[in-house]
Every structure is written in structure tokens, then in C-alpha cells.
Amino acid sequence: MTVPVTIDVVSDAVCPWCYVGRARLKKALEAVPEISVNLRWRPFQLDPTIPPEGKSRRDYLTDKFGDEARIRQMHEQLGTIGEAEGISFDFDAIALSPNTLNAHRVIRWAATAEPGVQDRLVGRLFALYFEEGADIGDATVLIQAAKEAGMDAAVVETLLATDADRTEVEQEIATAQQMGVTGVPCFLLEGRYAVVGAQEPATLADAIRQVAQAKADGTLDNGQA
């Protein structure tokens, strides 16, 4: 099928389910090789109130969930799910819960680079945070991740030192909230159909097929996908 499908993934770089969602999306895309997909990552902040310097991960989780036994259970569940998707979660390595606004700025800039760079950057940031315990709110970490993804590190370093695109990212997040996005990941197909949560690859693949077919048939705007 030659009709391309645009998928906007609304996500936060510190959302473990978004990391799982990315892995499952990749499996879904492998299941529909006949469909050309334009993948774009969009910003969301699970907690924009975290200060720029970050907050102790232990304190953050305790404030949010209260019960350490509950937190441990959640991490064990995610660990098992992640393992099935090729993700090695290491929650004990995470010392800091960062503010992700700057990470989203860099992800935004990556969209203007070569195809695939933005997705590689998103994947690298997930791995840095969830598997290596890195502080992805730190400019040095972000610049290195951008370089590894194929971006111009000098340009990223220069832009990060300014307020470039800060307002634009905040507006994108506000737009997502106005559209009704309250949790991530959220996969928006052709800007019309939303698949919410880290759904199984088969579910995502089926949604992509349906939207691609409706687009090819010219029925997408009629709400028949």
C-alpha cells in the first residue's frame, strides 16, 4: 500500500509506558511493511512542576504514590513487560526525576534533521534514563544524546543555552491537553484517530491498516476508518 500514514506519538521522555509503547510500535510497523509511515514525536509533560534542576526520584515517587510497596510492585511489573520488549529497566539506577522541557526542545529540533534522527534521539533518551539512570534534564547529557542520534551537537548546545522553542513546546503540550490527551503514550493517526496507551503491536498494526485503507479509499474524512 503506497498511501503514507502520519503517526504523531504524544509522549514524555520519563514515561516508562512510552518506552514500552515505542518498542511495540516498532513491532507493529514491521508487521505492516507495505505501509509507508511518517513518524513524529510530540511533547507532553507528566509533571511540568518539577524544577529545572530536577527532584529526588525517591521523593518524587513517594509523593506521587505514597506506598513503597506499591512502587516496588509497579517496577517489577514494568520490568517483566519491558524484558518482553527488549528493554532492560533499571529503576534503582535512577536518582533524579528531571524536568523534561529541554529534552522536548531537543526532540523538536531533531524533527528538522534527516529522517529517523528524531526517533533515534527519543530511543536514546529513553535508554539513558530508564536503563542507565542518566539525568536527561542535564544539558551535557542532552547534547551528547543529540550527537549520537546524528544531530549537530554545536547547534544543539547553542540553542539549549537560549529560550529557543520553549514557548512553542509549551504550546504543543497545551494543544495536546486541549485535544483531550491526559495520558501517554497517545498515538494519533492522521491527526484523527487516537490509540491510547502502550497497546499490543497487533492492535497498533490493525489501526494503521484501517487508517491506511480508509485514506486510500478516500473515506478517511468521512469517519469510516
SEPAMAR-185964 format. One record per residue: residue in three letters; x negated, y, z negated of N, C-alpha, C, CB in turn. Coordinates in steps of 0.02 Angstrom, whole numbers, padded with zeros to 5 digits, always signed. Glycine has a CB too. Layout:
ALAXYZXYZXYZXYZ;...
! end
This chain:
MET-00043-00060+00000+00000+00000+00000-00044+00062+00000+00048+00001-00062;THR-00037+00105+00048-00083+00161+00057-00060+00225+00021-00091+00176+00129;VAL+00001+00226-00003+00026+00286-00036-00007+00293-00105+00104+00284-00044;PRO-00044+00346-00116-00079+00354-00180-00031+00372-00237-00133+00406-00175;VAL-00048+00351-00297-00008+00367-00356-00053+00405-00405+00020+00302-00390;THR-00028+00461-00429-00065+00500-00478-00044+00479-00549-00053+00577-00468;ILE-00093+00464-00590-00080+00446-00659-00116+00495-00704-00102+00372-00674;ASP-00078+00532-00744-00106+00577-00794-00102+00541-00861-00069+00646-00796;VAL-00160+00532-00892-00162+00499-00958-00171+00551-01012-00219+00446-00961;VAL-00119+00562-01052-00122+00609-01107-00152+00570-01166-00051+00639-01125;SER-00208+00596-01192-00248+00556-01238-00289+00601-01285-00294+00508-01200;ASP-00309+00572-01341-00357+00606-01385-00418+00561-01394-00324+00623-01455;ALA-00476+00591-01395-00539+00554-01397-00550+00517-01463-00597+00600-01385;VAL-00510+00532-01514-00517+00497-01578-00457+00452-01592-00526+00546-01635;CYS-00420+00435-01539-00362+00391-01545-00382+00320-01526-00302+00415-01501;PRO-00384+00273-01574-00406+00205-01557-00359+00171-01507-00410+00163-01619;TRP-00295+00186-01510-00248+00156-01463-00258+00183-01392-00176+00169-01486;CYS-00285+00244-01387-00301+00271-01322-00360+00234-01291-00317+00346-01327;TYR-00407+00213-01333-00464+00173-01309-00439+00106-01283-00516+00163-01366;VAL-00394+00076-01322-00363+00013-01300-00323+00025-01236-00317-00017-01356;GLY-00286+00080-01234-00246+00096-01175-00288+00103-01113-00207+00159-01187;ARG-00347+00134-01119-00392+00141-01061-00414+00073-01036-00453+00184-01079;ALA-00432+00028-01081-00454-00039-01062-00398-00077-01026-00478-00078-01123;ARG-00337-00070-01052-00280-00104-01022-00261-00073-00955-00220-00103-01069;LEU-00269-00008-00948-00255+00025-00885-00303-00001-00831-00261+00101-00892;LYS-00366-00010-00849-00415-00036-00801-00395-00105-00777-00485-00037-00833;LYS-00370-00147-00822-00347-00214-00802-00286-00208-00757-00329-00256-00864;ALA-00242-00160-00772-00182-00150-00731-00201-00129-00661-00136-00097-00763;LEU-00250-00084-00656-00272-00061-00590-00305-00117-00550-00321-00003-00597;GLU-00340-00162-00584-00369-00220-00550-00315-00266-00522-00415-00258-00598;ALA-00257-00264-00554-00201-00307-00533-00163-00278-00473-00153-00318-00590;VAL-00175-00214-00458-00142-00183-00401-00193-00150-00354-00090-00130-00425;PRO-00240-00189-00328-00294-00161-00287-00269-00128-00223-00344-00215-00270;GLU-00208-00146-00203-00180-00118-00141-00155-00047-00150-00124-00162-00116;ILE-00152-00024-00213-00127+00044-00227-00184+00091-00245-00075+00042-00284;SER-00188+00146-00210-00239+00197-00224-00214+00241-00282-00255+00240-00161;VAL-00256+00249-00333-00235+00287-00392-00280+00347-00404-00234+00241-00454;ASN-00249+00403-00415-00285+00464-00434-00277+00471-00510-00259+00528-00396;LEU-00330+00457-00547-00327+00456-00620-00352+00521-00650-00367+00396-00648;ARG-00312+00551-00693-00331+00613-00725-00318+00608-00800-00291+00673-00695;TRP-00366+00631-00839-00360+00629-00912-00339+00698-00937-00426+00608-00945;ARG-00287+00698-00978-00259+00760-01004-00267+00764-01080-00184+00766-00985;PRO-00274+00824-01108-00289+00831-01179-00229+00826-01226-00322+00896-01191;PHE-00243+00801-01286-00195+00800-01340-00236+00799-01405-00146+00738-01335;GLN-00213+00832-01456-00248+00829-01521-00201+00800-01574-00272+00899-01542;LEU-00222+00744-01601-00182+00713-01654-00181+00757-01716-00209+00643-01671;ASP-00236+00793-01728-00239+00838-01785-00282+00899-01769-00266+00802-01847;PRO-00251+00952-01742-00289+01012-01725-00311+01052-01786-00247+01056-01680;THR-00288+01032-01846-00305+01070-01907-00373+01051-01935-00252+01059-01960;ILE-00403+00998-01908-00470+00979-01931-00519+01036-01915-00494+00911-01898;PRO-00560+01057-01962-00605+01114-01950-00657+01097-01896-00640+01134-02015;PRO-00687+01148-01866-00736+01137-01812-00794+01091-01833-00764+01203-01789;GLU-00813+01094-01897-00868+01052-01920-00846+00981-01938-00900+01084-01981;GLY-00781+00968-01932-00756+00901-01947-00737+00892-02019-00807+00850-01928;LYS-00715+00832-02035-00693+00816-02103-00713+00744-02118-00616+00826-02112;SER-00730+00731-02180-00748+00663-02200-00695+00614-02176-00757+00658-02278;ARG-00718+00562-02141-00671+00513-02114-00632+00479-02170-00708+00460-02073;ARG-00666+00462-02224-00632+00429-02280-00578+00475-02309-00683+00410-02335;ASP-00596+00538-02319-00547+00585-02347-00488+00595-02299-00580+00653-02362;TYR-00504+00599-02234-00452+00610-02185-00403+00552-02184-00483+00618-02115;LEU-00428+00491-02184-00384+00433-02182-00345+00425-02247-00424+00369-02168;THR-00377+00440-02302-00343+00435-02367-00287+00486-02371-00393+00445-02425;ASP-00300+00547-02348-00249+00599-02348-00190+00580-02303-00279+00667-02325;LYS-00206+00547-02247-00154+00531-02198-00114+00469-02216-00186+00522-02131;PHE-00149+00417-02239-00116+00353-02251-00112+00334-02325-00152+00298-02214;GLY-00153+00365-02367-00150+00355-02439-00181+00290-02463-00080+00356-02460;ASP-00155+00235-02442-00174+00169-02469-00233+00140-02431-00114+00121-02465;GLU-00288+00127-02466-00347+00100-02434-00335+00030-02406-00406+00098-02482;ALA-00291-00007-02440-00275-00075-02417-00239-00070-02349-00230-00112-02469;ARG-00197-00020-02342-00161-00010-02279-00210+00009-02224-00107+00045-02287;ILE-00257+00053-02240-00308+00073-02191-00349+00013-02169-00354+00127-02221;ARG-00368-00028-02216-00408-00088-02201-00369-00136-02156-00429-00125-02266;GLN-00305-00143-02170-00263-00187-02129-00257-00160-02057-00192-00193-02161;MET-00249-00095-02051-00245-00064-01985-00309-00075-01946-00231+00011-01991;HIS-00365-00067-01979-00430-00076-01946-00440-00148-01925-00486-00053-01992;GLU-00419-00194-01966-00425-00265-01948-00382-00281-01887-00405-00310-02008;GLN-00321-00254-01886-00277-00266-01829-00307-00238-01765-00208-00234-01843;LEU-00332-00176-01770-00362-00144-01711-00425-00181-01689-00378-00071-01726;GLY-00462-00206-01738-00523-00243-01722-00507-00304-01680-00559-00263-01785;THR-00455-00340-01699-00435-00400-01662-00410-00383-01592-00380-00438-01700;ILE-00368-00330-01588-00342-00309-01523-00399-00284-01479-00289-00254-01533;GLY-00444-00244-01508-00500-00217-01470-00545-00272-01443-00540-00171-01513;GLU-00557-00323-01482-00600-00377-01461-00573-00411-01398-00607-00429-01517;ALA-00507-00417-01395-00475-00448-01336-00482-00404-01274-00401-00460-01350;GLU-00495-00340-01284-00502-00293-01228-00575-00275-01215-00462-00230-01241;GLY-00621-00309-01249-00692-00294-01238-00717-00234-01277-00705-00283-01166;ILE-00681-00215-01330-00700-00158-01371-00725-00183-01439-00640-00108-01380;SER-00783-00158-01459-00811-00178-01525-00802-00120-01574-00887-00197-01519;PHE-00742-00114-01601-00730-00061-01650-00776-00070-01711-00656-00061-01672;ASP-00806-00015-01733-00847-00016-01794-00824+00043-01837-00924-00013-01778;PHE-00768+00034-01869-00739+00089-01908-00783+00109-01967-00670+00069-01933;ASP-00821+00062-01994-00865+00077-02051-00921+00125-02031-00895+00013-02079;ALA-00936+00129-01966-00990+00173-01943-00968+00245-01936-01017+00148-01876;ILE-00903+00257-01938-00876+00325-01928-00877+00363-01994-00804+00322-01899;ALA-00919+00414-01999-00924+00453-02060-00881+00516-02057-00996+00472-02073;LEU-00868+00540-01996-00835+00604-01988-00776+00600-01941-00884+00656-01964;SER-00721+00634-01959-00665+00643-01913-00675+00712-01881-00595+00638-01950;PRO-00691+00715-01816-00707+00779-01785-00645+00815-01758-00756+00769-01729;ASN-00652+00879-01749-00603+00916-01710-00620+00903-01637-00602+00994-01727;THR-00572+00884-01596-00587+00861-01528-00577+00914-01473-00544+00802-01512;LEU-00566+00976-01493-00554+01028-01443-00612+01035-01394-00540+01095-01477;ASN-00673+01035-01419-00731+01042-01375-00739+00980-01331-00794+01053-01416;ALA-00724+00922-01357-00727+00861-01316-00679+00867-01258-00711+00798-01359;HIS-00620+00894-01271-00570+00901-01218-00591+00954-01166-00502+00921-01248;ARG-00628+01004-01189-00654+01054-01141-00702+01021-01093-00689+01112-01179;VAL-00746+00979-01119-00795+00945-01076-00759+00896-01029-00848+00907-01119;ILE-00709+00861-01054-00670+00815-01012-00636+00855-00956-00617+00777-01055;ARG-00612+00913-00971-00580+00956-00921-00631+00974-00866-00552+01020-00953;TRP-00691+00993-00885-00742+01011-00836-00762+00950-00794-00804+01040-00871;ALA-00760+00892-00824-00780+00832-00787-00733+00818-00729-00780+00771-00834;ALA-00672+00844-00732-00624+00833-00678-00645+00867-00614-00555+00859-00699;THR-00690+00916-00619-00713+00952-00559-00776+00920-00530-00726+01025-00575;ALA-00802+00869-00563-00861+00834-00538-00840+00780-00488-00901+00803-00597;GLU-00886+00737-00471-00871+00684-00423-00817+00637-00450-00935+00645-00406;PRO-00781+00603-00405-00730+00555-00427-00760+00503-00474-00697+00520-00367;GLY-00724+00489-00528-00747+00438-00575-00786+00465-00634-00789+00389-00540;VAL-00812+00526-00627-00852+00555-00681-00810+00567-00744-00885+00620-00659;GLN-00750+00594-00734-00707+00609-00792-00690+00546-00831-00643+00645-00769;ASP-00672+00493-00795-00655+00430-00829-00716+00400-00864-00627+00380-00778;ARG-00774+00405-00832-00835+00380-00865-00850+00419-00929-00896+00386-00817;LEU-00840+00485-00927-00852+00525-00986-00804+00506-01042-00844+00600-00970;VAL-00740+00498-01025-00690+00479-01075-00710+00412-01107-00620+00474-01044;GLY-00730+00364-01065-00751+00299-01090-00811+00304-01136-00766+00252-01033;ARG-00858+00347-01116-00919+00355-01157-00903+00387-01224-00971+00398-01119;LEU-00858+00436-01224-00840+00469-01288-00805+00420-01334-00795+00529-01275;PHE-00761+00379-01306-00728+00327-01347-00780+00281-01378-00678+00286-01304;ALA-00828+00258-01338-00879+00211-01362-00923+00244-01415-00922+00186-01303;LEU-00942+00306-01402-00984+00342-01450-00950+00346-01519-01000+00413-01425;TYR-00886+00363-01518-00851+00373-01581-00833+00307-01615-00788+00413-01570;PHE-00801+00263-01578-00774+00203-01609-00823+00144-01615-00715+00180-01570;GLU-00875+00144-01575-00922+00088-01578-00990+00108-01607-00932+00059-01510;GLU-01005+00174-01604-01070+00196-01628-01065+00245-01686-01109+00228-01572;GLY-01005+00268-01701-00995+00313-01758-01023+00383-01747-01026+00284-01819;ALA-01032+00403-01684-01060+00469-01669-01009+00525-01682-01085+00472-01597;ASP-01036+00584-01695-00993+00642-01706-00980+00675-01638-01025+00693-01755;ILE-00922+00661-01608-00908+00688-01542-00880+00760-01546-00858+00643-01506;GLY-00886+00789-01604-00872+00861-01610-00936+00901-01606-00835+00875-01676;ASP-00993+00866-01607-01058+00897-01605-01078+00913-01533-01111+00851-01638;ALA-01100+00973-01520-01117+00995-01453-01172+00952-01421-01138+01067-01453;THR-01222+00934-01460-01278+00894-01434-01253+00827-01409-01332+00884-01487;VAL-01208+00796-01447-01179+00731-01428-01138+00739-01364-01135+00703-01485;LEU-01099+00792-01360-01057+00803-01301-01099+00816-01239-01010+00863-01314;ILE-01152+00854-01246-01195+00870-01189-01229+00807-01163-01249+00922-01209;GLN-01253+00764-01209-01285+00702-01188-01235+00655-01155-01317+00667-01249;ALA-01174+00652-01181-01122+00609-01152-01105+00633-01082-01059+00609-01196;ALA-01101+00699-01074-01087+00728-01008-01142+00710-00958-01079+00804-01013;LYS-01203+00713-00980-01261+00696-00937-01257+00623-00917-01328+00711-00974;GLU-01242+00579-00964-01238+00507-00950-01181+00492-00901-01228+00468-01015;ALA-01128+00533-00903-01071+00522-00859-01083+00549-00788-01009+00555-00888;GLY-01136+00589-00781-01152+00615-00714-01140+00689-00706-01113+00578-00664;MET-01131+00725-00761-01120+00797-00758-01187+00834-00765-01071+00819-00813;ASP-01185+00898-00749-01244+00941-00756-01248+00963-00829-01240+01003-00708;ALA-01295+00935-00865-01300+00948-00937-01312+01022-00953-01355+00906-00967;ALA-01352+01055-00911-01367+01126-00923-01304+01169-00918-01420+01150-00873;VAL-01262+01153-00870-01199+01190-00861-01153+01179-00921-01164+01169-00796;VAL-01148+01115-00942-01106+01098-00999-01130+01134-01062-01104+01022-01011;GLU-01196+01135-01072-01225+01168-01131-01208+01243-01130-01301+01158-01133;THR-01214+01274-01072-01200+01345-01065-01126+01360-01080-01218+01370-00995;LEU-01082+01319-01051-01010+01330-01060-00987+01318-01132-00971+01286-01013;LEU-01015+01266-01163-00995+01249-01231-01010+01306-01280-01030+01186-01254;ALA-01061+01344-01265-01080+01399-01310-01033+01458-01304-01151+01421-01295;THR-00987+01455-01256-00937+01508-01247-00868+01482-01264-00938+01535-01173;ASP-00818+01523-01251-00748+01501-01262-00716+01478-01197-00708+01559-01293;ALA-00756+01462-01147-00730+01443-01082-00679+01386-01087-00787+01422-01036;ASP-00620+01398-01059-00566+01349-01054-00536+01327-01121-00591+01289-01018;ARG-00554+01360-01174-00524+01343-01239-00449+01355-01238-00557+01385-01296;THR-00430+01414-01214-00359+01431-01211-00321+01385-01163-00350+01504-01189;GLU-00354+01368-01106-00321+01325-01057-00308+01256-01085-00365+01320-00995;VAL-00355+01229-01123-00346+01163-01155-00290+01166-01206-00412+01139-01188;GLU-00289+01218-01246-00236+01225-01296-00168+01231-01262-00250+01287-01340;GLN-00165+01265-01206-00102+01272-01169-00080+01205-01140-00109+01323-01113;GLU-00128+01165-01116-00111+01098-01090-00082+01055-01145-00173+01065-01060;ILE-00111+01059-01204-00086+01019-01261-00015+01042-01279-00133+01027-01322;ALA-00004+01107-01279+00062+01134-01294+00113+01112-01242+00059+01211-01298;THR+00092+01110-01179+00137+01089-01125+00157+01016-01134+00103+01098-01056;ALA+00109+00974-01153+00123+00903-01165+00175+00896-01221+00059+00864-01182;GLN+00166+00936-01273+00213+00933-01329+00283+00956-01308+00188+00975-01387;GLN+00285+01008-01265+00349+01033-01241+00384+00982-01196+00339+01098-01203;MET+00344+00940-01163+00372+00887-01121+00397+00828-01163+00319+00863-01072;GLY+00385+00831-01228+00409+00778-01272+00357+00727-01291+00465+00743-01240;VAL+00293+00739-01273+00240+00693-01293+00224+00704-01366+00176+00703-01249;THR+00238+00654-01407+00224+00658-01479+00172+00608-01501+00289+00648-01518;GLY+00159+00559-01459+00108+00508-01475+00069+00490-01413+00141+00445-01505;VAL+00009+00467-01423-00034+00449-01367-00063+00379-01378-00092+00500-01358;PRO-00082+00345-01322-00083+00370-01254-00014+00374-01223-00127+00325-01212;CYS-00009+00419-01175+00052+00425-01135+00031+00428-01062+00095+00488-01155;PHE+00055+00381-01023+00037+00377-00952+00094+00408-00911+00024+00303-00930;LEU+00078+00463-00877+00128+00497-00836+00115+00481-00763+00126+00574-00848;LEU+00162+00447-00732+00155+00427-00662+00190+00476-00618+00182+00355-00650;GLU+00151+00507-00573+00178+00558-00527+00213+00615-00565+00227+00526-00478;GLY+00194+00626-00628+00223+00680-00667+00296+00671-00684+00214+00743-00631;ARG+00324+00611-00668+00396+00600-00677+00411+00544-00727+00428+00584-00611;TYR+00372+00491-00724+00388+00432-00764+00334+00420-00816+00395+00370-00719;ALA+00356+00412-00878+00309+00405-00933+00310+00333-00960+00326+00454-00989;VAL+00250+00307-00970+00241+00243-01005+00204+00261-01069+00202+00189-00960;VAL+00237+00252-01125+00210+00274-01189+00178+00217-01227+00264+00307-01231;GLY+00119+00229-01254+00085+00180-01295+00036+00137-01255+00135+00135-01328;ALA-00006+00100-01291-00056+00057-01259-00022-00007-01235-00114+00040-01308;GLN+00017-00002-01183+00056-00058-01158+00011-00111-01127+00107-00034-01106;GLU+00038-00172-01122+00000-00227-01092-00013-00211-01018+00039-00294-01099;PRO-00068-00237-00990-00085-00224-00920-00028-00239-00872-00146-00264-00901;ALA+00008-00294-00884+00062-00313-00839+00117-00260-00837+00092-00380-00860;THR+00131-00230-00894+00182-00178-00898+00160-00116-00859+00196-00159-00971;LEU+00098-00097-00868+00071-00039-00832+00069-00053-00757+00001-00021-00858;ALA+00046-00112-00738+00042-00130-00667+00111-00128-00635+00009-00199-00659;ASP+00161-00153-00670+00229-00154-00643+00255-00083-00633+00275-00193-00690;ALA+00240-00039-00680+00262+00030-00674+00228+00064-00615+00247+00069-00739;ILE+00164+00050-00606+00127+00079-00549+00156+00054-00483+00051+00061-00554;ARG+00171-00010-00479+00200-00039-00418+00267-00005-00402+00209-00115-00425;GLN+00309+00001-00453+00376+00029-00442+00372+00101-00417+00417+00026-00506;VAL+00329+00141-00447+00322+00211-00428+00292+00216-00358+00280+00250-00479;ALA+00242+00174-00344+00211+00175-00278+00261+00157-00224+00151+00126-00276;GLN+00304+00107-00238+00354+00086-00190+00406+00140-00179+00388+00021-00213;ALA+00427+00171-00233+00476+00225-00228+00448+00285-00189+00499+00247-00298;LYS+00384+00297-00200+00352+00353-00164+00347+00336-00089+00280+00367-00193;ALA+00330+00274-00075+00325+00252-00006+00393+00253+00029+00295+00182-00002;ASP+00446+00237-00008+00514+00235+00020+00546+00304+00024+00557+00189-00022;GLY+00515+00352-00010+00544+00418-00011+00600+00426-00062+00570+00436+00055;THR+00605+00378-00108+00659+00381-00158+00635+00406-00226+00690+00312-00166;LEU+00572+00424-00231+00545+00444-00296+00581+00504-00326+00471+00461-00289;ASP+00596+00554-00284+00629+00614-00308+00703+00603-00323+00622+00669-00259;ASN+00728+00544-00305+00798+00528-00319+00807+00491-00385+00827+00486-00262;GLY+00750+00482-00420+00753+00449-00484+00769+00375-00480+00804+00481-00526;GLN+00750+00342-00424+00767+00272-00416+00707+00226-00429+00793+00260-00347;ALA+00651+00253-00453+00592+00211-00466+00602+00170-00528+00528+00253-00472;
! end
